[in-house]
């Protein structure tokens, strides 16, 4: 998931450098959404691991 967010971020940066505003904005928005989803899933996984009695890494 984080890889996809980084991919869309790179697409957004390249599109912005080339002057494609619409594509850059859309790619940046997708990257932000995927990054937030990744963070939420990471926190849920860490909480689940802690509740099972295993210490966080």
PDBQT receptor file of N, H, CA, C and O in Angstrom, charges set to zero:
ATOM      1  N   UNK A   1       0.838  -1.188   0.000  1.00  0.00    +0.000 N 
ATOM      2  CA  UNK A   1       0.000   0.000   0.000  1.00  0.00    +0.000 C 
ATOM      3  C   UNK A   1       0.879   1.247   0.000  1.00  0.00    +0.000 C 
ATOM      4  O   UNK A   1       0.616   2.211  -0.719  1.00  0.00    +0.000 OA
ATOM      5  N   UNK A   2       1.923   1.209   0.817  1.00  0.00    +0.000 N 
ATOM      6  H   UNK A   2       2.137   0.426   1.402  1.00  0.00    +0.000 HD
ATOM      7  CA  UNK A   2       2.822   2.361   0.851  1.00  0.00    +0.000 C 
ATOM      8  C   UNK A   2       3.538   2.522  -0.486  1.00  0.00    +0.000 C 
ATOM      9  O   UNK A   2       3.815   3.641  -0.917  1.00  0.00    +0.000 OA
ATOM     10  N   UNK A   3       3.832   1.415  -1.132  1.00  0.00    +0.000 N 
ATOM     11  H   UNK A   3       3.606   0.506  -0.782  1.00  0.00    +0.000 HD
ATOM     12  CA  UNK A   3       4.460   1.471  -2.451  1.00  0.00    +0.000 C 
ATOM     13  C   UNK A   3       3.576   2.161  -3.472  1.00  0.00    +0.000 C 
ATOM     14  O   UNK A   3       4.061   2.943  -4.290  1.00  0.00    +0.000 OA
ATOM     15  N   UNK A   4       2.271   1.877  -3.430  1.00  0.00    +0.000 N 
ATOM     16  H   UNK A   4       1.877   1.242  -2.766  1.00  0.00    +0.000 HD
ATOM     17  CA  UNK A   4       1.341   2.529  -4.344  1.00  0.00    +0.000 C 
ATOM     18  C   UNK A   4       1.264   4.019  -4.064  1.00  0.00    +0.000 C 
ATOM     19  O   UNK A   4       1.210   4.824  -4.993  1.00  0.00    +0.000 OA
ATOM     20  N   UNK A   5       1.259   4.394  -2.784  1.00  0.00    +0.000 N 
ATOM     21  H   UNK A   5       1.302   3.740  -2.029  1.00  0.00    +0.000 HD
ATOM     22  CA  UNK A   5       1.212   5.813  -2.433  1.00  0.00    +0.000 C 
ATOM     23  C   UNK A   5       2.443   6.531  -2.962  1.00  0.00    +0.000 C 
ATOM     24  O   UNK A   5       2.342   7.633  -3.500  1.00  0.00    +0.000 OA
ATOM     25  N   UNK A   6       3.603   5.908  -2.808  1.00  0.00    +0.000 N 
ATOM     26  H   UNK A   6       3.685   5.013  -2.371  1.00  0.00    +0.000 HD
ATOM     27  CA  UNK A   6       4.835   6.512  -3.319  1.00  0.00    +0.000 C 
ATOM     28  C   UNK A   6       4.826   6.595  -4.845  1.00  0.00    +0.000 C 
ATOM     29  O   UNK A   6       5.320   7.565  -5.419  1.00  0.00    +0.000 OA
ATOM     30  N   UNK A   7       4.264   5.582  -5.497  1.00  0.00    +0.000 N 
ATOM     31  H   UNK A   7       3.862   4.794  -5.031  1.00  0.00    +0.000 HD
ATOM     32  CA  UNK A   7       4.176   5.594  -6.959  1.00  0.00    +0.000 C 
ATOM     33  C   UNK A   7       3.327   6.767  -7.443  1.00  0.00    +0.000 C 
ATOM     34  O   UNK A   7       3.718   7.488  -8.361  1.00  0.00    +0.000 OA
ATOM     35  N   UNK A   8       2.166   6.954  -6.822  1.00  0.00    +0.000 N 
ATOM     36  H   UNK A   8       1.848   6.369  -6.076  1.00  0.00    +0.000 HD
ATOM     37  CA  UNK A   8       1.301   8.060  -7.226  1.00  0.00    +0.000 C 
ATOM     38  C   UNK A   8       1.928   9.408  -6.877  1.00  0.00    +0.000 C 
ATOM     39  O   UNK A   8       1.710  10.391  -7.584  1.00  0.00    +0.000 OA
ATOM     40  N   UNK A   9       2.702   9.464  -5.800  1.00  0.00    +0.000 N 
ATOM     41  H   UNK A   9       2.880   8.665  -5.225  1.00  0.00    +0.000 HD
ATOM     42  CA  UNK A   9       3.393  10.699  -5.458  1.00  0.00    +0.000 C 
ATOM     43  C   UNK A   9       4.431  11.048  -6.523  1.00  0.00    +0.000 C 
ATOM     44  O   UNK A   9       4.554  12.209  -6.913  1.00  0.00    +0.000 OA
ATOM     45  N   UNK A  10       5.170  10.058  -6.989  1.00  0.00    +0.000 N 
ATOM     46  H   UNK A  10       5.070   9.114  -6.672  1.00  0.00    +0.000 HD
ATOM     47  CA  UNK A  10       6.163  10.289  -8.042  1.00  0.00    +0.000 C 
ATOM     48  C   UNK A  10       5.483  10.714  -9.342  1.00  0.00    +0.000 C 
ATOM     49  O   UNK A  10       5.969  11.608 -10.035  1.00  0.00    +0.000 OA
ATOM     50  N   UNK A  11       4.351  10.071  -9.675  1.00  0.00    +0.000 N 
ATOM     51  H   UNK A  11       3.956   9.345  -9.113  1.00  0.00    +0.000 HD
ATOM     52  CA  UNK A  11       3.596  10.463 -10.871  1.00  0.00    +0.000 C 
ATOM     53  C   UNK A  11       3.145  11.912 -10.741  1.00  0.00    +0.000 C 
ATOM     54  O   UNK A  11       3.215  12.677 -11.702  1.00  0.00    +0.000 OA
ATOM     55  N   UNK A  12       2.679  12.288  -9.545  1.00  0.00    +0.000 N 
ATOM     56  H   UNK A  12       2.622  11.666  -8.764  1.00  0.00    +0.000 HD
ATOM     57  CA  UNK A  12       2.220  13.667  -9.331  1.00  0.00    +0.000 C 
ATOM     58  C   UNK A  12       3.366  14.656  -9.496  1.00  0.00    +0.000 C 
ATOM     59  O   UNK A  12       3.186  15.716 -10.095  1.00  0.00    +0.000 OA
ATOM     60  N   UNK A  13       4.540  14.322  -8.973  1.00  0.00    +0.000 N 
ATOM     61  H   UNK A  13       4.686  13.461  -8.487  1.00  0.00    +0.000 HD
ATOM     62  CA  UNK A  13       5.685  15.231  -9.086  1.00  0.00    +0.000 C 
ATOM     63  C   UNK A  13       6.137  15.391 -10.534  1.00  0.00    +0.000 C 
ATOM     64  O   UNK A  13       6.450  16.499 -10.970  1.00  0.00    +0.000 OA
ATOM     65  N   UNK A  14       6.170  14.297 -11.273  1.00  0.00    +0.000 N 
ATOM     66  H   UNK A  14       5.915  13.397 -10.919  1.00  0.00    +0.000 HD
ATOM     67  CA  UNK A  14       6.563  14.362 -12.682  1.00  0.00    +0.000 C 
ATOM     68  C   UNK A  14       5.536  15.154 -13.486  1.00  0.00    +0.000 C 
ATOM     69  O   UNK A  14       5.905  15.987 -14.314  1.00  0.00    +0.000 OA
ATOM     70  N   UNK A  15       4.252  14.899 -13.249  1.00  0.00    +0.000 N 
ATOM     71  H   UNK A  15       3.951  14.222 -12.576  1.00  0.00    +0.000 HD
ATOM     72  CA  UNK A  15       3.197  15.615 -13.970  1.00  0.00    +0.000 C 
ATOM     73  C   UNK A  15       3.230  17.108 -13.644  1.00  0.00    +0.000 C 
ATOM     74  O   UNK A  15       3.004  17.942 -14.521  1.00  0.00    +0.000 OA
ATOM     75  N   UNK A  16       3.512  17.443 -12.383  1.00  0.00    +0.000 N 
ATOM     76  H   UNK A  16       3.695  16.765 -11.670  1.00  0.00    +0.000 HD
ATOM     77  CA  UNK A  16       3.589  18.851 -12.007  1.00  0.00    +0.000 C 
ATOM     78  C   UNK A  16       4.778  19.530 -12.685  1.00  0.00    +0.000 C 
ATOM     79  O   UNK A  16       4.678  20.681 -13.113  1.00  0.00    +0.000 OA
ATOM     80  N   UNK A  17       5.901  18.817 -12.783  1.00  0.00    +0.000 N 
ATOM     81  H   UNK A  17       5.981  17.883 -12.436  1.00  0.00    +0.000 HD
ATOM     82  CA  UNK A  17       7.084  19.381 -13.430  1.00  0.00    +0.000 C 
ATOM     83  C   UNK A  17       6.840  19.614 -14.923  1.00  0.00    +0.000 C 
ATOM     84  O   UNK A  17       7.392  20.547 -15.505  1.00  0.00    +0.000 OA
ATOM     85  N   UNK A  18       6.015  18.767 -15.538  1.00  0.00    +0.000 N 
ATOM     86  H   UNK A  18       5.566  18.009 -15.065  1.00  0.00    +0.000 HD
ATOM     87  CA  UNK A  18       5.731  18.902 -16.965  1.00  0.00    +0.000 C 
ATOM     88  C   UNK A  18       4.551  19.837 -17.251  1.00  0.00    +0.000 C 
ATOM     89  O   UNK A  18       4.248  20.129 -18.408  1.00  0.00    +0.000 OA
ATOM     90  N   UNK A  19       3.895  20.298 -16.196  1.00  0.00    +0.000 N 
ATOM     91  H   UNK A  19       4.141  20.061 -15.256  1.00  0.00    +0.000 HD
ATOM     92  CA  UNK A  19       2.813  21.262 -16.383  1.00  0.00    +0.000 C 
ATOM     93  C   UNK A  19       1.429  20.674 -16.544  1.00  0.00    +0.000 C 
ATOM     94  O   UNK A  19       0.506  21.382 -16.947  1.00  0.00    +0.000 OA
ATOM     95  N   UNK A  20       1.260  19.407 -16.242  1.00  0.00    +0.000 N 
ATOM     96  H   UNK A  20       2.010  18.832 -15.915  1.00  0.00    +0.000 HD
ATOM     97  CA  UNK A  20      -0.068  18.783 -16.332  1.00  0.00    +0.000 C 
ATOM     98  C   UNK A  20      -0.753  18.920 -14.970  1.00  0.00    +0.000 C 
ATOM     99  O   UNK A  20      -0.663  18.024 -14.130  1.00  0.00    +0.000 OA
ATOM    100  N   UNK A  21      -1.429  20.033 -14.762  1.00  0.00    +0.000 N 
ATOM    101  H   UNK A  21      -1.503  20.760 -15.444  1.00  0.00    +0.000 HD
ATOM    102  CA  UNK A  21      -2.016  20.339 -13.460  1.00  0.00    +0.000 C 
ATOM    103  C   UNK A  21      -3.091  19.368 -13.014  1.00  0.00    +0.000 C 
ATOM    104  O   UNK A  21      -3.123  18.968 -11.850  1.00  0.00    +0.000 OA
ATOM    105  N   UNK A  22      -3.975  18.983 -13.931  1.00  0.00    +0.000 N 
ATOM    106  H   UNK A  22      -3.949  19.309 -14.877  1.00  0.00    +0.000 HD
ATOM    107  CA  UNK A  22      -5.066  18.085 -13.556  1.00  0.00    +0.000 C 
ATOM    108  C   UNK A  22      -4.577  16.714 -13.144  1.00  0.00    +0.000 C 
ATOM    109  O   UNK A  22      -5.031  16.151 -12.148  1.00  0.00    +0.000 OA
ATOM    110  N   UNK A  23      -3.647  16.183 -13.917  1.00  0.00    +0.000 N 
ATOM    111  H   UNK A  23      -3.278  16.641 -14.726  1.00  0.00    +0.000 HD
ATOM    112  CA  UNK A  23      -3.100  14.857 -13.595  1.00  0.00    +0.000 C 
ATOM    113  C   UNK A  23      -2.301  14.915 -12.311  1.00  0.00    +0.000 C 
ATOM    114  O   UNK A  23      -2.364  13.990 -11.501  1.00  0.00    +0.000 OA
ATOM    115  N   UNK A  24      -1.551  15.985 -12.111  1.00  0.00    +0.000 N 
ATOM    116  H   UNK A  24      -1.500  16.736 -12.768  1.00  0.00    +0.000 HD
ATOM    117  CA  UNK A  24      -0.747  16.129 -10.897  1.00  0.00    +0.000 C 
ATOM    118  C   UNK A  24      -1.644  16.197  -9.663  1.00  0.00    +0.000 C 
ATOM    119  O   UNK A  24      -1.357  15.571  -8.642  1.00  0.00    +0.000 OA
ATOM    120  N   UNK A  25      -2.715  16.951  -9.764  1.00  0.00    +0.000 N 
ATOM    121  H   UNK A  25      -2.948  17.460 -10.593  1.00  0.00    +0.000 HD
ATOM    122  CA  UNK A  25      -3.637  17.070  -8.633  1.00  0.00    +0.000 C 
ATOM    123  C   UNK A  25      -4.323  15.757  -8.309  1.00  0.00    +0.000 C 
ATOM    124  O   UNK A  25      -4.462  15.392  -7.141  1.00  0.00    +0.000 OA
ATOM    125  N   UNK A  26      -4.752  15.052  -9.339  1.00  0.00    +0.000 N 
ATOM    126  H   UNK A  26      -4.639  15.348 -10.288  1.00  0.00    +0.000 HD
ATOM    127  CA  UNK A  26      -5.421  13.772  -9.126  1.00  0.00    +0.000 C 
ATOM    128  C   UNK A  26      -4.461  12.743  -8.521  1.00  0.00    +0.000 C 
ATOM    129  O   UNK A  26      -4.829  12.011  -7.603  1.00  0.00    +0.000 OA
ATOM    130  N   UNK A  27      -3.248  12.694  -9.034  1.00  0.00    +0.000 N 
ATOM    131  H   UNK A  27      -2.950  13.290  -9.780  1.00  0.00    +0.000 HD
ATOM    132  CA  UNK A  27      -2.274  11.741  -8.514  1.00  0.00    +0.000 C 
ATOM    133  C   UNK A  27      -1.886  12.065  -7.080  1.00  0.00    +0.000 C 
ATOM    134  O   UNK A  27      -1.721  11.164  -6.258  1.00  0.00    +0.000 OA
ATOM    135  N   UNK A  28      -1.742  13.340  -6.781  1.00  0.00    +0.000 N 
ATOM    136  H   UNK A  28      -1.876  14.072  -7.449  1.00  0.00    +0.000 HD
ATOM    137  CA  UNK A  28      -1.419  13.738  -5.412  1.00  0.00    +0.000 C 
ATOM    138  C   UNK A  28      -2.559  13.378  -4.465  1.00  0.00    +0.000 C 
ATOM    139  O   UNK A  28      -2.317  12.934  -3.343  1.00  0.00    +0.000 OA
ATOM    140  N   UNK A  29      -3.787  13.566  -4.907  1.00  0.00    +0.000 N 
ATOM    141  H   UNK A  29      -3.983  13.927  -5.819  1.00  0.00    +0.000 HD
ATOM    142  CA  UNK A  29      -4.939  13.200  -4.082  1.00  0.00    +0.000 C 
ATOM    143  C   UNK A  29      -4.995  11.710  -3.814  1.00  0.00    +0.000 C 
ATOM    144  O   UNK A  29      -5.258  11.291  -2.687  1.00  0.00    +0.000 OA
ATOM    145  N   UNK A  30      -4.752  10.910  -4.832  1.00  0.00    +0.000 N 
ATOM    146  H   UNK A  30      -4.539  11.250  -5.747  1.00  0.00    +0.000 HD
ATOM    147  CA  UNK A  30      -4.740   9.448  -4.666  1.00  0.00    +0.000 C 
ATOM    148  C   UNK A  30      -3.624   9.037  -3.720  1.00  0.00    +0.000 C 
ATOM    149  O   UNK A  30      -3.817   8.174  -2.864  1.00  0.00    +0.000 OA
ATOM    150  N   UNK A  31      -2.449   9.655  -3.873  1.00  0.00    +0.000 N 
ATOM    151  H   UNK A  31      -2.292  10.356  -4.569  1.00  0.00    +0.000 HD
ATOM    152  CA  UNK A  31      -1.320   9.328  -2.995  1.00  0.00    +0.000 C 
ATOM    153  C   UNK A  31      -1.652   9.651  -1.538  1.00  0.00    +0.000 C 
ATOM    154  O   UNK A  31      -1.312   8.878  -0.643  1.00  0.00    +0.000 OA
ATOM    155  N   UNK A  32      -2.303  10.771  -1.295  1.00  0.00    +0.000 N 
ATOM    156  H   UNK A  32      -2.579  11.399  -2.023  1.00  0.00    +0.000 HD
ATOM    157  CA  UNK A  32      -2.675  11.133   0.069  1.00  0.00    +0.000 C 
ATOM    158  C   UNK A  32      -3.674  10.148   0.654  1.00  0.00    +0.000 C 
ATOM    159  O   UNK A  32      -3.540   9.740   1.808  1.00  0.00    +0.000 OA
ATOM    160  N   UNK A  33      -4.659   9.769  -0.119  1.00  0.00    +0.000 N 
ATOM    161  H   UNK A  33      -4.767  10.101  -1.056  1.00  0.00    +0.000 HD
ATOM    162  CA  UNK A  33      -5.670   8.822   0.360  1.00  0.00    +0.000 C 
ATOM    163  C   UNK A  33      -5.035   7.475   0.686  1.00  0.00    +0.000 C 
ATOM    164  O   UNK A  33      -5.310   6.895   1.737  1.00  0.00    +0.000 OA
ATOM    165  N   UNK A  34      -4.184   6.977  -0.213  1.00  0.00    +0.000 N 
ATOM    166  H   UNK A  34      -3.961   7.448  -1.066  1.00  0.00    +0.000 HD
ATOM    167  CA  UNK A  34      -3.527   5.688   0.033  1.00  0.00    +0.000 C 
ATOM    168  C   UNK A  34      -2.609   5.747   1.239  1.00  0.00    +0.000 C 
ATOM    169  O   UNK A  34      -2.516   4.775   1.989  1.00  0.00    +0.000 OA
ATOM    170  N   UNK A  35      -1.929   6.867   1.441  1.00  0.00    +0.000 N 
ATOM    171  H   UNK A  35      -2.004   7.656   0.831  1.00  0.00    +0.000 HD
ATOM    172  CA  UNK A  35      -1.043   7.002   2.590  1.00  0.00    +0.000 C 
ATOM    173  C   UNK A  35      -1.831   6.981   3.894  1.00  0.00    +0.000 C 
ATOM    174  O   UNK A  35      -1.406   6.351   4.863  1.00  0.00    +0.000 OA
ATOM    175  N   UNK A  36      -2.974   7.662   3.929  1.00  0.00    +0.000 N 
ATOM    176  H   UNK A  36      -3.320   8.174   3.142  1.00  0.00    +0.000 HD
ATOM    177  CA  UNK A  36      -3.810   7.661   5.133  1.00  0.00    +0.000 C 
ATOM    178  C   UNK A  36      -4.335   6.260   5.406  1.00  0.00    +0.000 C 
ATOM    179  O   UNK A  36      -4.340   5.816   6.555  1.00  0.00    +0.000 OA
ATOM    180  N   UNK A  37      -4.779   5.553   4.362  1.00  0.00    +0.000 N 
ATOM    181  H   UNK A  37      -4.775   5.913   3.429  1.00  0.00    +0.000 HD
ATOM    182  CA  UNK A  37      -5.257   4.175   4.540  1.00  0.00    +0.000 C 
ATOM    183  C   UNK A  37      -4.135   3.295   5.068  1.00  0.00    +0.000 C 
ATOM    184  O   UNK A  37      -4.358   2.471   5.956  1.00  0.00    +0.000 OA
ATOM    185  N   UNK A  38      -2.923   3.463   4.526  1.00  0.00    +0.000 N 
ATOM    186  H   UNK A  38      -2.743   4.132   3.804  1.00  0.00    +0.000 HD
ATOM    187  CA  UNK A  38      -1.773   2.702   5.001  1.00  0.00    +0.000 C 
ATOM    188  C   UNK A  38      -1.520   2.971   6.485  1.00  0.00    +0.000 C 
ATOM    189  O   UNK A  38      -1.292   2.035   7.251  1.00  0.00    +0.000 OA
ATOM    190  N   UNK A  39      -1.557   4.231   6.893  1.00  0.00    +0.000 N 
ATOM    191  H   UNK A  39      -1.742   4.991   6.271  1.00  0.00    +0.000 HD
ATOM    192  CA  UNK A  39      -1.318   4.558   8.297  1.00  0.00    +0.000 C 
ATOM    193  C   UNK A  39      -2.377   3.940   9.203  1.00  0.00    +0.000 C 
ATOM    194  O   UNK A  39      -2.051   3.412  10.266  1.00  0.00    +0.000 OA
ATOM    195  N   UNK A  40      -3.637   4.000   8.793  1.00  0.00    +0.000 N 
ATOM    196  H   UNK A  40      -3.902   4.429   7.930  1.00  0.00    +0.000 HD
ATOM    197  CA  UNK A  40      -4.714   3.426   9.600  1.00  0.00    +0.000 C 
ATOM    198  C   UNK A  40      -4.526   1.919   9.737  1.00  0.00    +0.000 C 
ATOM    199  O   UNK A  40      -4.657   1.382  10.837  1.00  0.00    +0.000 OA
ATOM    200  N   UNK A  41      -4.220   1.229   8.636  1.00  0.00    +0.000 N 
ATOM    201  H   UNK A  41      -4.114   1.665   7.743  1.00  0.00    +0.000 HD
ATOM    202  CA  UNK A  41      -4.006  -0.215   8.697  1.00  0.00    +0.000 C 
ATOM    203  C   UNK A  41      -2.790  -0.565   9.550  1.00  0.00    +0.000 C 
ATOM    204  O   UNK A  41      -2.798  -1.577  10.251  1.00  0.00    +0.000 OA
ATOM    205  N   UNK A  42      -1.757   0.252   9.499  1.00  0.00    +0.000 N 
ATOM    206  H   UNK A  42      -1.751   1.074   8.929  1.00  0.00    +0.000 HD
ATOM    207  CA  UNK A  42      -0.566   0.021  10.310  1.00  0.00    +0.000 C 
ATOM    208  C   UNK A  42      -0.892   0.126  11.794  1.00  0.00    +0.000 C 
ATOM    209  O   UNK A  42      -0.470  -0.718  12.585  1.00  0.00    +0.000 OA
ATOM    210  N   UNK A  43      -1.644   1.159  12.174  1.00  0.00    +0.000 N 
ATOM    211  H   UNK A  43      -1.987   1.844  11.532  1.00  0.00    +0.000 HD
ATOM    212  CA  UNK A  43      -2.013   1.334  13.579  1.00  0.00    +0.000 C 
ATOM    213  C   UNK A  43      -2.901   0.186  14.040  1.00  0.00    +0.000 C 
ATOM    214  O   UNK A  43      -2.718  -0.329  15.143  1.00  0.00    +0.000 OA
ATOM    215  N   UNK A  44      -3.856  -0.222  13.217  1.00  0.00    +0.000 N 
ATOM    216  H   UNK A  44      -4.005   0.196  12.321  1.00  0.00    +0.000 HD
ATOM    217  CA  UNK A  44      -4.733  -1.339  13.577  1.00  0.00    +0.000 C 
ATOM    218  C   UNK A  44      -3.917  -2.621  13.761  1.00  0.00    +0.000 C 
ATOM    219  O   UNK A  44      -4.160  -3.378  14.702  1.00  0.00    +0.000 OA
ATOM    220  N   UNK A  45      -2.962  -2.868  12.880  1.00  0.00    +0.000 N 
ATOM    221  H   UNK A  45      -2.765  -2.253  12.116  1.00  0.00    +0.000 HD
ATOM    222  CA  UNK A  45      -2.126  -4.061  12.992  1.00  0.00    +0.000 C 
ATOM    223  C   UNK A  45      -1.283  -4.023  14.262  1.00  0.00    +0.000 C 
ATOM    224  O   UNK A  45      -1.130  -5.041  14.937  1.00  0.00    +0.000 OA
ATOM    225  N   UNK A  46      -0.740  -2.862  14.586  1.00  0.00    +0.000 N 
ATOM    226  H   UNK A  46      -0.864  -2.036  14.037  1.00  0.00    +0.000 HD
ATOM    227  CA  UNK A  46       0.069  -2.748  15.806  1.00  0.00    +0.000 C 
ATOM    228  C   UNK A  46      -0.788  -2.949  17.060  1.00  0.00    +0.000 C 
ATOM    229  O   UNK A  46      -0.351  -3.594  18.013  1.00  0.00    +0.000 OA
ATOM    230  N   UNK A  47      -2.002  -2.399  17.062  1.00  0.00    +0.000 N 
ATOM    231  H   UNK A  47      -2.357  -1.874  16.288  1.00  0.00    +0.000 HD
ATOM    232  CA  UNK A  47      -2.902  -2.590  18.206  1.00  0.00    +0.000 C 
ATOM    233  C   UNK A  47      -3.310  -4.054  18.342  1.00  0.00    +0.000 C 
ATOM    234  O   UNK A  47      -3.354  -4.585  19.451  1.00  0.00    +0.000 OA
ATOM    235  N   UNK A  48      -3.605  -4.701  17.228  1.00  0.00    +0.000 N 
ATOM    236  H   UNK A  48      -3.569  -4.269  16.327  1.00  0.00    +0.000 HD
ATOM    237  CA  UNK A  48      -3.989  -6.111  17.266  1.00  0.00    +0.000 C 
ATOM    238  C   UNK A  48      -2.846  -6.960  17.795  1.00  0.00    +0.000 C 
ATOM    239  O   UNK A  48      -3.063  -7.889  18.574  1.00  0.00    +0.000 OA
ATOM    240  N   UNK A  49      -1.643  -6.646  17.377  1.00  0.00    +0.000 N 
ATOM    241  H   UNK A  49      -1.466  -5.892  16.745  1.00  0.00    +0.000 HD
ATOM    242  CA  UNK A  49      -0.480  -7.395  17.847  1.00  0.00    +0.000 C 
ATOM    243  C   UNK A  49      -0.265  -7.167  19.347  1.00  0.00    +0.000 C 
ATOM    244  O   UNK A  49       0.058  -8.106  20.075  1.00  0.00    +0.000 OA
ATOM    245  N   UNK A  50      -0.441  -5.933  19.808  1.00  0.00    +0.000 N 
ATOM    246  H   UNK A  50      -0.703  -5.170  19.216  1.00  0.00    +0.000 HD
ATOM    247  CA  UNK A  50      -0.258  -5.632  21.218  1.00  0.00    +0.000 C 
ATOM    248  C   UNK A  50      -1.337  -6.305  22.071  1.00  0.00    +0.000 C 
ATOM    249  O   UNK A  50      -1.049  -6.778  23.170  1.00  0.00    +0.000 OA
ATOM    250  N   UNK A  51      -2.571  -6.350  21.575  1.00  0.00    +0.000 N 
ATOM    251  H   UNK A  51      -2.805  -5.965  20.682  1.00  0.00    +0.000 HD
ATOM    252  CA  UNK A  51      -3.650  -6.963  22.333  1.00  0.00    +0.000 C 
ATOM    253  C   UNK A  51      -3.507  -8.476  22.416  1.00  0.00    +0.000 C 
ATOM    254  O   UNK A  51      -4.025  -9.089  23.348  1.00  0.00    +0.000 OA
ATOM    255  N   UNK A  52      -2.817  -9.088  21.465  1.00  0.00    +0.000 N 
ATOM    256  H   UNK A  52      -2.396  -8.589  20.708  1.00  0.00    +0.000 HD
ATOM    257  CA  UNK A  52      -2.578 -10.531  21.520  1.00  0.00    +0.000 C 
ATOM    258  C   UNK A  52      -1.453 -10.879  22.478  1.00  0.00    +0.000 C 
ATOM    259  O   UNK A  52      -1.190 -12.059  22.712  1.00  0.00    +0.000 OA
ATOM    260  N   UNK A  53      -0.787  -9.886  23.033  1.00  0.00    +0.000 N 
ATOM    261  H   UNK A  53      -1.000  -8.927  22.844  1.00  0.00    +0.000 HD
ATOM    262  CA  UNK A  53       0.250 -10.131  24.019  1.00  0.00    +0.000 C 
ATOM    263  C   UNK A  53       1.650 -10.107  23.455  1.00  0.00    +0.000 C 
ATOM    264  O   UNK A  53       2.608 -10.348  24.188  1.00  0.00    +0.000 OA
ATOM    265  N   UNK A  54       1.795  -9.828  22.196  1.00  0.00    +0.000 N 
ATOM    266  H   UNK A  54       1.016  -9.632  21.600  1.00  0.00    +0.000 HD
ATOM    267  CA  UNK A  54       3.129  -9.757  21.607  1.00  0.00    +0.000 C 
ATOM    268  C   UNK A  54       3.583  -8.309  21.644  1.00  0.00    +0.000 C 
ATOM    269  O   UNK A  54       2.819  -7.412  21.288  1.00  0.00    +0.000 OA
ATOM    270  N   UNK A  55       4.808  -8.070  22.065  1.00  0.00    +0.000 N 
ATOM    271  H   UNK A  55       5.429  -8.798  22.354  1.00  0.00    +0.000 HD
ATOM    272  CA  UNK A  55       5.281  -6.685  22.100  1.00  0.00    +0.000 C 
ATOM    273  C   UNK A  55       5.485  -6.134  20.697  1.00  0.00    +0.000 C 
ATOM    274  O   UNK A  55       5.821  -6.875  19.774  1.00  0.00    +0.000 OA
ATOM    275  N   UNK A  56       5.281  -4.830  20.543  1.00  0.00    +0.000 N 
ATOM    276  H   UNK A  56       5.009  -4.228  21.293  1.00  0.00    +0.000 HD
ATOM    277  CA  UNK A  56       5.536  -4.232  19.220  1.00  0.00    +0.000 C 
ATOM    278  C   UNK A  56       7.005  -4.339  18.856  1.00  0.00    +0.000 C 
ATOM    279  O   UNK A  56       7.876  -4.350  19.726  1.00  0.00    +0.000 OA
ATOM    280  N   UNK A  57       7.265  -4.417  17.580  1.00  0.00    +0.000 N 
ATOM    281  H   UNK A  57       6.558  -4.409  16.873  1.00  0.00    +0.000 HD
ATOM    282  CA  UNK A  57       8.642  -4.573  17.106  1.00  0.00    +0.000 C 
ATOM    283  C   UNK A  57       9.369  -3.267  17.206  1.00  0.00    +0.000 C 
ATOM    284  O   UNK A  57      10.546  -3.188  16.854  1.00  0.00    +0.000 OA
TER     285      UNK A  57
